[in-house]
């Protein structure tokens, strides 16, 4: 039974926005709104920051908290969080600075390294300081992933199997951002794991192993939103020590980036040990997404997951 406090609360679920991931964000927001209503919150409204009068709506509607389900630019980069802080509205997830750092794959990698976390060799550049193909291959090897430094959900990412493919892949990545990262392709068991909580409550959820369909070579958009039963193996088929290490790395990555509430880190377990790929500070919350699937396998109902994130937002606001 819902508590009176929840019954009296007004929650704004922010979804949609202006990024390439708008449709995924809307799906996340719809699922979150359903979860919050199931958890007993009295008023739950879905609001699109890309719509007219967003700031006026948020400032006049007396929302107790905003649940941010915005993916990509305008959400994961901290832009909307700045607006909410100016308006004095508590919100789920990380603060603007941490969001911006986590969204930037190059800055994230610098902080991973500083924290002693394992990463793959890479080269980052803009159009004005682009190295030659030979210089890139010298660092990353013949096979690599080319990706925009600031983007999400696999937009603009290419798998390069030989150096002759690099130039076209780099141009594609530049269509989605001003900086590009070329990262060595590492082989192993591809995993993803969420970190949930704050401080002493921070813990890792079960590790998901990504099972690639025969027609797919990496975790692209088609794979991400396939039926979870076909591509998610939970718990991941890893040795006990490797499994525990992956969970520890997800929490350490979360802490290294200064994140709060919820994140999801993608890791490949190679023969030589785990390698961190990236951390998502506002992971997908659709019915097919990884985090809701991990929560289910941890015995956490999706409604309870959403409620915990709201509680964490209110705790931070009270501090």
Backbone torsions as a table, in degrees:
resi	resn	phi	psi	omega
1	UNK	NA	135.8	-178.0
2	UNK	-68.9	144.2	177.3
3	UNK	-77.2	154.2	177.7
4	UNK	-56.5	-34.2	-178.6
5	UNK	-61.5	-45.8	178.3
6	UNK	-65.3	-39.5	-177.7
7	UNK	-62.0	-24.6	-177.5
8	UNK	-93.7	-6.8	-172.6
9	UNK	-85.3	146.8	174.0
10	UNK	-111.2	121.4	-177.3
11	UNK	-118.2	130.4	174.0
12	UNK	-101.3	120.9	174.9
13	UNK	-95.5	113.3	-176.8
14	UNK	-92.1	118.9	-176.1
15	UNK	-150.0	155.3	-177.8
16	UNK	106.4	-104.4	176.3
17	UNK	78.8	-161.7	-168.9
18	UNK	-115.7	4.1	-173.8
19	UNK	-87.6	174.5	174.9
20	UNK	-59.8	-21.5	-174.5
21	UNK	-97.0	22.7	-176.3
22	UNK	-54.9	-48.2	-175.9
23	UNK	-66.6	-38.0	176.6
24	UNK	-64.9	-40.8	178.6
25	UNK	-61.0	-41.9	178.5
26	UNK	-62.3	-39.2	177.5
27	UNK	-66.5	-41.4	176.1
28	UNK	-60.4	-46.7	-178.0
29	UNK	-61.4	-40.9	178.7
30	UNK	-62.5	-43.8	-179.8
31	UNK	-65.6	-41.9	178.7
32	UNK	-63.5	-44.1	179.8
33	UNK	-59.4	-41.0	177.0
34	UNK	-63.1	-42.3	179.5
35	UNK	-63.6	-40.7	-179.7
36	UNK	-68.2	-38.7	176.9
37	UNK	-64.1	-40.9	177.6
38	UNK	-64.0	-32.9	179.6
39	UNK	-74.4	-10.8	173.8
40	UNK	103.6	12.0	178.7
41	UNK	-72.0	137.6	-169.3
42	UNK	-67.2	-44.3	179.9
43	UNK	-133.7	122.6	179.7
44	UNK	-127.0	115.9	-179.3
45	UNK	-116.5	133.4	171.5
46	UNK	-87.7	128.0	-177.7
47	UNK	-129.6	133.0	-179.9
48	UNK	-99.4	113.4	179.5
49	UNK	-61.1	-18.3	178.0
50	UNK	-79.7	-9.4	-179.8
51	UNK	-78.5	167.8	179.5
52	UNK	-69.3	141.5	172.2
53	UNK	72.9	26.7	-176.9
54	UNK	-59.4	-50.6	-177.2
55	UNK	-63.1	-41.9	179.0
56	UNK	-63.3	-42.6	179.1
57	UNK	-60.6	-47.8	-177.6
58	UNK	-66.6	-34.1	-176.9
59	UNK	-78.5	-25.4	-174.8
60	UNK	-99.8	-15.7	-170.9
61	UNK	-89.5	-4.5	176.5
62	UNK	57.1	48.5	176.7
63	UNK	-73.9	140.5	177.3
64	UNK	-77.2	-29.2	-177.1
65	UNK	-162.9	151.5	174.2
66	UNK	-112.9	130.6	175.0
67	UNK	-99.3	114.3	-174.4
68	UNK	-89.2	114.3	176.3
69	UNK	-118.5	35.1	-179.1
70	UNK	-94.9	125.1	179.5
71	UNK	-106.6	144.0	177.3
72	UNK	78.6	-156.4	-175.7
73	UNK	-58.3	136.5	-179.6
74	UNK	92.1	-12.8	179.1
75	UNK	-130.4	-64.0	-178.7
76	UNK	-70.4	-17.5	-179.1
77	UNK	-87.3	-2.3	175.9
78	UNK	94.4	-1.7	-176.1
79	UNK	-62.1	-49.6	-178.8
80	UNK	-68.1	-33.9	178.5
81	UNK	-62.1	-36.9	175.9
82	UNK	-59.5	-44.4	-179.9
83	UNK	-61.8	-45.2	-178.2
84	UNK	-65.3	-37.8	177.3
85	UNK	-64.8	-39.9	177.9
86	UNK	-61.7	-37.5	-179.3
87	UNK	-83.3	-9.5	179.3
88	UNK	75.0	30.6	-179.4
89	UNK	-104.5	121.9	176.1
90	UNK	-60.1	149.5	-178.4
91	UNK	-145.4	155.4	178.8
92	UNK	-78.2	156.3	174.9
93	UNK	86.9	-162.4	-168.8
94	UNK	-88.5	165.1	-179.5
95	UNK	-75.1	167.8	-174.7
96	UNK	-57.1	-43.1	-177.6
97	UNK	-64.0	-48.8	-179.0
98	UNK	-63.2	-37.5	177.0
99	UNK	-61.0	-47.0	-178.9
100	UNK	-61.6	-39.6	178.9
101	UNK	-67.0	-45.6	-178.3
102	UNK	-65.0	-31.5	180.0
103	UNK	-71.3	-25.0	-178.0
104	UNK	-93.5	108.3	-175.1
105	UNK	-61.7	-31.5	-179.3
106	UNK	-72.0	-47.2	177.8
107	UNK	-63.6	-39.9	178.1
108	UNK	-58.3	-44.9	-177.5
109	UNK	-64.1	-37.0	177.1
110	UNK	-61.5	-41.5	179.7
111	UNK	-73.5	-34.8	173.3
112	UNK	-57.1	-49.0	-178.1
113	UNK	-61.0	-42.2	-179.5
114	UNK	-61.7	-32.5	179.4
115	UNK	-86.5	2.8	178.6
116	UNK	76.9	24.5	-179.2
117	UNK	-91.7	145.8	-175.0
118	UNK	-79.0	129.1	178.3
119	UNK	-134.7	163.8	178.3
120	UNK	-87.3	148.8	176.1
121	UNK	-59.6	144.5	-177.9
122	UNK	-154.8	165.8	175.4
123	UNK	-130.7	132.3	179.5
124	UNK	-121.5	139.4	-176.1
125	UNK	-161.8	163.2	170.3
126	UNK	-109.2	-175.9	-179.0
127	UNK	-65.4	-30.2	-175.5
128	UNK	-80.7	-17.6	-178.8
129	UNK	-128.2	34.5	-175.9
130	UNK	-71.4	126.9	176.9
131	UNK	-75.6	170.3	175.9
132	UNK	-76.6	162.8	176.3
133	UNK	-57.0	-41.5	-179.1
134	UNK	-62.4	-41.2	179.8
135	UNK	-66.5	-38.0	178.6
136	UNK	-65.4	-47.7	-177.7
137	UNK	-62.8	-32.2	179.3
138	UNK	-61.5	-32.2	-179.2
139	UNK	-88.0	-46.3	-169.1
140	UNK	-101.8	-14.1	-177.5
141	UNK	90.2	-179.9	-173.7
142	UNK	-72.7	-27.4	-179.7
143	UNK	-111.7	136.0	-174.7
144	UNK	-156.1	169.6	168.6
145	UNK	-111.1	134.5	177.8
146	UNK	-111.1	128.3	-173.2
147	UNK	-147.4	149.6	169.7
148	UNK	-63.3	141.5	-179.0
149	UNK	-68.3	-37.1	-179.5
150	UNK	-120.8	96.8	173.6
151	UNK	-174.1	179.6	-178.4
152	UNK	-149.4	177.1	175.4
153	UNK	56.7	30.6	173.5
154	UNK	71.8	10.8	176.5
155	UNK	-68.0	129.5	176.8
156	UNK	79.7	6.7	-178.2
157	UNK	-91.0	138.0	177.4
158	UNK	-130.8	142.9	170.3
159	UNK	-92.4	124.1	179.6
160	UNK	-108.0	121.0	-177.8
161	UNK	-99.6	-16.2	176.2
162	UNK	-151.7	152.1	-173.4
163	UNK	-55.6	-28.0	-178.7
164	UNK	-64.5	-16.8	-179.2
165	UNK	-90.7	-6.6	-171.9
166	UNK	-64.4	-47.5	-173.9
167	UNK	-59.5	-44.7	179.5
168	UNK	-65.7	-38.9	179.4
169	UNK	-65.7	-39.5	178.6
170	UNK	-64.2	-42.4	178.1
171	UNK	-61.9	-40.3	178.6
172	UNK	-62.8	-42.5	179.9
173	UNK	-64.7	-37.4	179.3
174	UNK	-64.9	-20.8	176.1
175	UNK	-67.4	-16.9	-176.4
176	UNK	-115.6	5.8	179.8
177	UNK	177.8	167.0	-176.5
178	UNK	-90.0	-14.6	177.1
179	UNK	-126.3	147.3	-176.7
180	UNK	-127.1	142.9	173.4
181	UNK	-116.6	133.3	170.5
182	UNK	-111.8	120.8	-171.8
183	UNK	-123.5	138.3	179.1
184	UNK	-56.1	136.2	174.7
185	UNK	-77.4	123.8	176.9
186	UNK	-112.5	149.8	-174.0
187	UNK	-113.7	142.8	178.0
188	UNK	160.3	-157.8	179.5
189	UNK	-85.7	119.2	-178.2
190	UNK	-85.9	125.3	-174.5
191	UNK	-131.3	160.5	173.0
192	UNK	-143.2	141.0	-178.7
193	UNK	-149.1	136.8	-179.6
194	UNK	-91.8	146.6	169.4
195	UNK	-109.9	131.7	-173.4
196	UNK	-132.4	133.9	175.6
197	UNK	118.4	-160.2	-179.4
198	UNK	-156.3	134.8	177.0
199	UNK	57.8	-121.9	-177.1
200	UNK	-67.5	-21.1	-179.3
201	UNK	-88.5	-6.6	-177.3
202	UNK	-64.1	127.1	177.9
203	UNK	-149.2	159.2	178.6
204	UNK	-91.9	142.6	173.2
205	UNK	-83.7	174.1	179.0
206	UNK	-56.9	146.3	-179.2
207	UNK	-80.2	130.5	175.7
208	UNK	-97.2	133.8	170.3
209	UNK	-99.0	129.4	179.9
210	UNK	-87.8	118.7	178.8
211	UNK	-97.1	111.1	-175.5
212	UNK	-75.7	128.9	171.0
213	UNK	-61.2	155.1	-176.7
214	UNK	-56.7	-34.4	-175.5
215	UNK	-83.0	-3.5	-177.4
216	UNK	-115.0	142.9	-178.5
217	UNK	-107.7	-15.0	175.0
218	UNK	-154.9	174.7	-172.3
219	UNK	-78.8	74.5	-177.5
220	UNK	-90.7	-173.0	-175.9
221	UNK	-61.6	-39.2	-179.4
222	UNK	-62.6	-40.2	-179.4
223	UNK	-72.3	-40.6	-174.5
224	UNK	-57.3	-34.4	-174.1
225	UNK	-114.1	26.2	170.4
226	UNK	-78.9	173.1	178.9
227	UNK	-62.1	122.6	-178.6
228	UNK	-54.8	-31.2	-179.0
229	UNK	-63.4	-24.8	-177.6
230	UNK	-87.8	-26.2	-171.5
231	UNK	-123.9	-9.2	-179.4
232	UNK	-107.0	123.2	170.9
233	UNK	-112.4	115.7	-179.6
234	UNK	-127.9	124.8	-2.5
235	UNK	-75.4	157.9	179.3
236	UNK	-60.8	146.2	179.5
237	UNK	-82.0	78.7	-178.7
238	UNK	-127.7	152.9	170.8
239	UNK	-58.0	151.7	-174.2
240	UNK	-55.5	-41.9	-178.3
241	UNK	-69.2	-38.7	178.3
242	UNK	-66.9	-39.5	179.0
243	UNK	-59.6	-47.7	179.9
244	UNK	-65.0	-36.7	179.8
245	UNK	-66.0	-39.8	178.5
246	UNK	-63.2	-43.0	178.0
247	UNK	-63.4	-41.0	178.3
248	UNK	-63.3	-42.3	-179.6
249	UNK	-63.5	-36.3	178.3
250	UNK	-62.4	-41.8	178.4
251	UNK	-69.0	-39.7	179.6
252	UNK	-67.9	-36.9	176.3
253	UNK	-64.6	-43.3	176.2
254	UNK	-55.2	-46.6	-178.7
255	UNK	-71.3	-38.7	-178.9
256	UNK	-61.2	-33.8	-179.7
257	UNK	-89.9	-1.1	178.9
258	UNK	70.8	30.9	-175.2
259	UNK	-81.7	166.8	-174.9
260	UNK	-142.5	137.8	172.2
261	UNK	87.7	-70.4	-174.4
262	UNK	-152.1	138.0	169.8
263	UNK	-150.2	167.3	176.0
264	UNK	-137.7	125.0	-177.0
265	UNK	-110.4	133.9	178.4
266	UNK	-97.4	131.2	-172.6
267	UNK	-138.7	141.3	171.0
268	UNK	-112.2	126.7	178.7
269	UNK	-92.9	104.2	-179.4
270	UNK	-89.9	177.6	176.4
271	UNK	-62.1	-26.0	-178.7
272	UNK	-96.5	1.9	179.3
273	UNK	123.8	174.6	-177.2
274	UNK	-70.3	149.1	174.0
275	UNK	-130.3	127.5	179.6
276	UNK	-80.6	132.2	176.2
277	UNK	-94.1	-57.3	179.8
278	UNK	-167.3	166.2	178.2
279	UNK	-122.9	131.1	179.9
280	UNK	-100.8	121.4	-174.9
281	UNK	-89.0	-13.9	170.0
282	UNK	-132.9	77.3	-176.2
283	UNK	-66.9	158.5	179.7
284	UNK	-57.9	144.3	179.7
285	UNK	-127.3	26.1	175.2
286	UNK	-74.2	172.4	178.8
287	UNK	-64.2	-25.4	-178.6
288	UNK	-93.3	-6.2	-171.8
289	UNK	-71.7	162.3	-175.9
290	UNK	-67.7	-46.8	-173.2
291	UNK	-62.7	-47.4	176.2
292	UNK	-58.9	-34.9	178.3
293	UNK	-67.2	-42.3	177.1
294	UNK	-61.7	-43.7	-179.3
295	UNK	-60.8	-43.1	178.7
296	UNK	-56.5	-44.3	-177.9
297	UNK	-72.5	-16.3	174.6
298	UNK	-90.9	1.6	-179.0
299	UNK	80.8	18.7	-179.8
300	UNK	-103.8	116.9	176.0
301	UNK	-64.6	147.7	-178.0
302	UNK	-60.3	-36.8	178.2
303	UNK	-62.2	-37.9	178.9
304	UNK	-71.1	-35.6	176.1
305	UNK	-61.2	-48.0	179.6
306	UNK	-61.6	-41.5	-179.8
307	UNK	-65.6	-38.2	178.4
308	UNK	-63.5	-38.5	179.5
309	UNK	-67.2	-37.4	174.9
310	UNK	-64.8	-44.1	178.5
311	UNK	-58.9	-42.7	179.8
312	UNK	-63.5	-38.9	177.4
313	UNK	-61.6	-41.8	-179.3
314	UNK	-70.3	-35.5	176.4
315	UNK	-61.7	-46.5	179.4
316	UNK	-62.9	-42.6	-179.8
317	UNK	-62.0	-36.9	-179.9
318	UNK	-68.5	-27.7	179.3
319	UNK	-72.4	NA	NA
